[in-house]
Amino acid sequence: MGTPPETAQNPPSAPSPPAVEVGTANPRYIYLVGRLRNRQMTMEEATELFGLMQVMVRTSELARQAAIRAMAAQPPRASSPSAPKPAAPSVPGGMPSADDLLLLGILGTGAAAGVLAALTKRIQELTDATSVSSGSKPGAGSK
């Protein structure tokens, strides 16, 4: 019949995160992100997605650090004076840059939101199940 109205139960959908390249992403990760977007995620799936995201962040950070070490290990090339110098890491010792910290913060916030959504759904299901099993009928006290 159409889309449901925007209420507390159906808030406006947030902008979707950047698309993940299908060839490079884990199929399980793509499935779990789809479940998260459709708000059909279980606690186990939220935990699994959080673990996958942690592995992806760790792998990305290790690759970034390896690239920085490889650039530092290369001998300086004789270049023309007009050629721009490659950007060196701002802080020696591998401190993440502000952009990296922003991306990690966004990733952490998204993972936490997914876990929170799954927890909320689980708690709602449990409270609905206990109210039905206790014999109370919804709306019986109001006339």
PASEBA-1860 file (N, C-alpha, C; in nm, 3 decimals):
! residues 143
1> MGTPPETA> 0.081/-0.118/0.000/0.000/0.000/0.000/0.085/0.125/0.000 ~ 0.207/0.117/0.032/0.294/0.233/0.038/0.391/0.216/0.153 ~ 0.471/0.317/0.172/0.568/0.309/0.281/0.501/0.350/0.410 ~ 0.540/0.288/0.521/0.480/0.323/0.650/0.522/0.464/0.691 ~ 0.436/0.532/0.769/0.472/0.667/0.812/0.592/0.664/0.906 ~ 0.662/0.777/0.913/0.780/0.785/0.999/0.733/0.810/1.142 ~ 0.751/0.711/1.228/0.715/0.722/1.369/0.833/0.676/1.450 ~ 0.811/0.664/1.582/0.919/0.614/1.667/0.955/0.471/1.629
9> QNPPSAPS> 0.856/0.396/1.580/0.883/0.259/1.539/0.954/0.253/1.404 ~ 0.924/0.350/1.316/0.982/0.354/1.182/1.050/0.488/1.159 ~ 1.168/0.511/1.220/1.236/0.639/1.198/1.285/0.649/1.054 ~ 1.313/0.771/1.008/1.365/0.784/0.871/1.496/0.710/0.858 ~ 1.514/0.648/0.744/1.635/0.570/0.726/1.755/0.662/0.710 ~ 1.864/0.621/0.773/1.988/0.698/0.768/2.053/0.676/0.632 ~ 2.140/0.768/0.592/2.210/0.746/0.465/2.293/0.619/0.474 ~ 2.290/0.543/0.368/2.363/0.416/0.372/2.512/0.442/0.365
17> PPAVEVGT> 2.589/0.354/0.433/2.734/0.369/0.431/2.788/0.345/0.291 ~ 2.912/0.383/0.266/2.968/0.362/0.134/2.961/0.215/0.094 ~ 2.936/0.193/-0.031/2.924/0.055/-0.081/3.058/-0.017/-0.070 ~ 3.050/-0.144/-0.034/3.169/-0.226/-0.023/3.186/-0.299/-0.154 ~ 3.308/-0.302/-0.204/3.334/-0.375/-0.327/3.310/-0.523/-0.303 ~ 3.224/-0.582/-0.383/3.184/-0.721/-0.363/3.303/-0.815/-0.378 ~ 3.395/-0.786/-0.468/3.508/-0.874/-0.491/3.606/-0.879/-0.375 ~ 3.609/-0.774/-0.293/3.707/-0.769/-0.185/3.647/-0.798/-0.049
25> ANPRYIYL> 3.517/-0.796/-0.036/3.454/-0.813/0.095/3.418/-0.959/0.119 ~ 3.418/-0.994/0.246/3.377/-1.126/0.290/3.226/-1.140/0.267 ~ 3.180/-1.249/0.203/3.036/-1.264/0.178/2.954/-1.265/0.307 ~ 3.009/-1.319/0.413/2.937/-1.321/0.541/2.919/-1.178/0.593 ~ 3.022/-1.095/0.575/3.014/-0.955/0.617/2.903/-0.883/0.539 ~ 2.895/-0.906/0.410/2.792/-0.843/0.327/2.653/-0.888/0.374 ~ 2.639/-1.016/0.403/2.511/-1.069/0.451/2.473/-1.003/0.584 ~ 2.568/-0.995/0.677/2.539/-0.938/0.808/2.507/-0.789/0.800
33> VGRLRNRQ> 2.575/-0.716/0.714/2.545/-0.574/0.697/2.404/-0.557/0.640 ~ 2.366/-0.644/0.549/2.229/-0.641/0.496/2.126/-0.667/0.605 ~ 2.154/-0.763/0.691/2.063/-0.791/0.803/2.055/-0.672/0.898 ~ 2.168/-0.606/0.920/2.171/-0.489/1.007/2.088/-0.376/0.947 ~ 2.104/-0.352/0.818/2.029/-0.245/0.751/1.880/-0.271/0.754 ~ 1.841/-0.398/0.746/1.698/-0.434/0.749/1.645/-0.452/0.890 ~ 1.731/-0.430/0.988/1.695/-0.443/1.130/1.640/-0.581/1.163 ~ 1.707/-0.683/1.110/1.666/-0.821/1.135/1.780/-0.899/1.200
41> MTMEEATE> 1.868/-0.832/1.270/1.989/-0.895/1.321/1.967/-0.954/1.460 ~ 2.022/-1.071/1.484/2.019/-1.132/1.616/2.144/-1.092/1.693 ~ 2.145/-1.121/1.820/2.262/-1.088/1.904/2.386/-1.162/1.854 ~ 2.369/-1.287/1.817/2.483/-1.366/1.769/2.541/-1.306/1.641 ~ 2.451/-1.263/1.552/2.497/-1.202/1.428/2.564/-1.067/1.453 ~ 2.511/-0.990/1.549/2.573/-0.861/1.583/2.712/-0.883/1.639 ~ 2.728/-0.984/1.723/2.859/-1.014/1.778/2.955/-1.058/1.668 ~ 2.905/-1.140/1.576/2.989/-1.185/1.465/3.029/-1.068/1.376
49> LFGLMQVM> 2.934/-0.978/1.347/2.965/-0.861/1.264/3.067/-0.771/1.332 ~ 3.054/-0.753/1.462/3.149/-0.672/1.536/3.289/-0.734/1.527 ~ 3.297/-0.866/1.540/3.426/-0.934/1.528/3.486/-0.919/1.389 ~ 3.402/-0.931/1.286/3.450/-0.912/1.148/3.501/-0.770/1.128 ~ 3.429/-0.673/1.183/3.472/-0.533/1.169/3.605/-0.510/1.241 ~ 3.622/-0.570/1.357/3.749/-0.556/1.427/3.864/-0.614/1.346 ~ 3.841/-0.729/1.284/3.945/-0.791/1.201/3.977/-0.702/1.082 ~ 3.873/-0.644/1.020/3.896/-0.556/0.906/3.976/-0.432/0.947
57> VRTSELAR> 3.943/-0.374/1.061/4.016/-0.256/1.109/4.162/-0.294/1.139 ~ 4.180/-0.407/1.205/4.316/-0.450/1.240/4.398/-0.476/1.113 ~ 4.338/-0.543/1.016/4.407/-0.572/0.890/4.442/-0.443/0.817 ~ 4.349/-0.350/0.815/4.372/-0.222/0.748/4.485/-0.145/0.817 ~ 4.484/-0.145/0.948/4.589/-0.073/1.022/4.726/-0.138/1.000 ~ 4.731/-0.271/0.998/4.858/-0.339/0.973/4.910/-0.309/0.833 ~ 4.820/-0.306/0.735/4.861/-0.274/0.598/4.910/-0.131/0.588 ~ 4.844/-0.039/0.659/4.887/0.100/0.658/5.025/0.116/0.720
65> QAAIRAMA> 5.046/0.049/0.833/5.177/0.056/0.899/5.285/-0.006/0.813 ~ 5.254/-0.116/0.745/5.352/-0.180/0.657/5.387/-0.088/0.541 ~ 5.288/-0.018/0.487/5.315/0.075/0.377/5.403/0.191/0.424 ~ 5.379/0.238/0.544/5.462/0.347/0.598/5.605/0.299/0.618 ~ 5.621/0.178/0.672/5.756/0.124/0.692/5.826/0.102/0.558 ~ 5.752/0.056/0.457/5.812/0.033/0.326/5.856/0.165/0.264 ~ 5.778/0.269/0.281/5.816/0.399/0.228/5.939/0.453/0.300 ~ 5.947/0.431/0.429/6.060/0.480/0.507/6.186/0.401/0.476
73> AQPPRASS> 6.172/0.273/0.438/6.288/0.188/0.412/6.346/0.213/0.273 ~ 6.270/0.273/0.183/6.321/0.297/0.048/6.427/0.407/0.052 ~ 6.536/0.388/-0.021/6.638/0.493/-0.025/6.582/0.614/-0.100 ~ 6.623/0.732/-0.060/6.573/0.851/-0.129/6.621/0.853/-0.274 ~ 6.531/0.885/-0.364/6.564/0.891/-0.506/6.608/1.032/-0.542 ~ 6.694/1.038/-0.641/6.732/1.169/-0.693/6.616/1.216/-0.779 ~ 6.557/1.325/-0.741/6.443/1.375/-0.815/6.468/1.520/-0.854 ~ 6.392/1.563/-0.950/6.406/1.700/-0.995/6.354/1.794/-0.886
81> PSAPKPAA> 6.402/1.916/-0.880/6.358/2.008/-0.775/6.209/2.040/-0.783 ~ 6.147/2.026/-0.899/6.006/2.061/-0.911/5.913/1.949/-0.864 ~ 5.966/1.826/-0.847/5.882/1.715/-0.805/5.845/1.730/-0.658 ~ 5.716/1.714/-0.624/5.676/1.727/-0.484/5.726/1.609/-0.402 ~ 5.759/1.635/-0.277/5.805/1.529/-0.188/5.684/1.451/-0.139 ~ 5.699/1.318/-0.124/5.589/1.241/-0.068/5.568/1.280/0.078 ~ 5.444/1.277/0.122/5.412/1.316/0.259/5.467/1.212/0.356 ~ 5.540/1.259/0.454/5.594/1.171/0.557/5.491/1.159/0.668
89> PSVPGGMP> 5.495/1.050/0.745/5.403/1.039/0.858/5.425/1.156/0.953 ~ 5.315/1.213/1.002/5.324/1.333/1.083/5.392/1.306/1.217 ~ 5.369/1.190/1.275/5.428/1.159/1.404/5.502/1.027/1.391 ~ 5.633/1.026/1.414/5.703/0.897/1.407/5.656/0.806/1.520 ~ 5.659/0.679/1.495/5.618/0.582/1.596/5.483/0.520/1.566 ~ 5.422/0.556/1.455/5.299/0.489/1.412/5.172/0.542/1.475 ~ 5.169/0.665/1.523/5.044/0.720/1.575/4.947/0.740/1.459 ~ 4.821/0.700/1.476/4.726/0.717/1.368/4.697/0.866/1.344
97> SADDLLLL> 4.667/0.900/1.221/4.634/1.038/1.189/4.489/1.066/1.227 ~ 4.450/1.192/1.219/4.315/1.231/1.256/4.213/1.163/1.164 ~ 4.246/1.148/1.035/4.153/1.082/0.942/4.132/0.936/0.981 ~ 4.240/0.869/1.019/4.227/0.730/1.059/4.143/0.717/1.184 ~ 4.163/0.808/1.279/4.085/0.802/1.403/3.938/0.832/1.375 ~ 3.910/0.922/1.282/3.772/0.950/1.246/3.706/0.826/1.187 ~ 3.776/0.759/1.096/3.720/0.638/1.036/3.698/0.528/1.141 ~ 3.792/0.514/1.232/3.776/0.414/1.338/3.657/0.450/1.427
105> GILGTGAA> 3.642/0.578/1.455/3.529/0.622/1.538/3.396/0.594/1.471 ~ 3.389/0.622/1.341/3.265/0.595/1.267/3.236/0.446/1.264 ~ 3.338/0.366/1.240/3.320/0.221/1.237/3.274/0.170/1.373 ~ 3.337/0.218/1.478/3.298/0.176/1.614/3.156/0.218/1.648 ~ 3.117/0.338/1.606/2.982/0.386/1.632/2.880/0.300/1.558 ~ 2.910/0.266/1.434/2.818/0.181/1.358/2.804/0.043/1.419 ~ 2.915/-0.013/1.462/2.909/-0.146/1.524/2.831/-0.140/1.655 ~ 2.855/-0.035/1.733/2.783/-0.021/1.860/2.633/-0.001/1.835
113> AGVLAALT> 2.597/0.073/1.732/2.456/0.093/1.700/2.390/-0.039/1.662 ~ 2.461/-0.121/1.588/2.406/-0.251/1.552/2.385/-0.341/1.673 ~ 2.481/-0.341/1.762/2.469/-0.422/1.883/2.355/-0.369/1.969 ~ 2.344/-0.237/1.981/2.236/-0.177/2.058/2.099/-0.210/1.999 ~ 2.088/-0.206/1.867/1.962/-0.240/1.801/1.925/-0.385/1.826 ~ 2.022/-0.474/1.819/1.995/-0.615/1.844/1.955/-0.639/1.989 ~ 2.022/-0.570/2.082/1.987/-0.582/2.224/1.845/-0.533/2.249 ~ 1.812/-0.419/2.191/1.679/-0.363/2.210/1.572/-0.459/2.158
121> KRIQELTD> 1.596/-0.515/2.041/1.499/-0.608/1.984/1.485/-0.732/2.072 ~ 1.598/-0.783/2.122/1.594/-0.902/2.207/1.518/-0.873/2.336 ~ 1.541/-0.757/2.396/1.472/-0.722/2.521/1.323/-0.706/2.496 ~ 1.286/-0.643/2.384/1.144/-0.629/2.352/1.078/-0.764/2.333 ~ 1.148/-0.856/2.266/1.092/-0.990/2.246/1.074/-1.062/2.379 ~ 1.170/-1.046/2.469/1.161/-1.111/2.599/1.048/-1.053/2.683 ~ 1.033/-0.921/2.683/0.925/-0.861/2.762/0.789/-0.896/2.705 ~ 0.777/-0.906/2.572/0.651/-0.948/2.511/0.620/-1.092/2.548
129> ATSVSSGS> 0.722/-1.177/2.548/0.701/-1.319/2.581/0.662/-1.335/2.727 ~ 0.721/-1.260/2.819/0.687/-1.273/2.960/0.549/-1.217/2.989 ~ 0.507/-1.112/2.920/0.373/-1.058/2.945/0.265/-1.153/2.894 ~ 0.292/-1.224/2.785/0.197/-1.322/2.733/0.194/-1.446/2.822 ~ 0.310/-1.491/2.869/0.315/-1.613/2.950/0.263/-1.590/3.091 ~ 0.263/-1.465/3.141/0.215/-1.439/3.276/0.062/-1.434/3.280 ~ -0.001/-1.437/3.165/-0.147/-1.442/3.161/-0.212/-1.308/3.152 ~ -0.137/-1.202/3.156/-0.198/-1.069/3.146/-0.233/-1.041/3.002
137> KPGAGSK> -0.350/-0.984/2.983/-0.392/-0.952/2.847/-0.364/-0.804/2.823 ~ -0.301/-0.772/2.712/-0.274/-0.632/2.685/-0.402/-0.553/2.669 ~ -0.410/-0.439/2.737/-0.525/-0.351/2.725/-0.644/-0.396/2.808 ~ -0.628/-0.494/2.899/-0.740/-0.543/2.977/-0.781/-0.442/3.082 ~ -0.690/-0.358/3.131/-0.721/-0.262/3.235/-0.785/-0.136/3.182 ~ -0.778/-0.108/3.056/-0.835/0.016/3.003/-0.969/-0.011/2.937 ~ -1.062/0.082/2.954/-1.195/0.065/2.893/-1.227/0.182/2.808
END
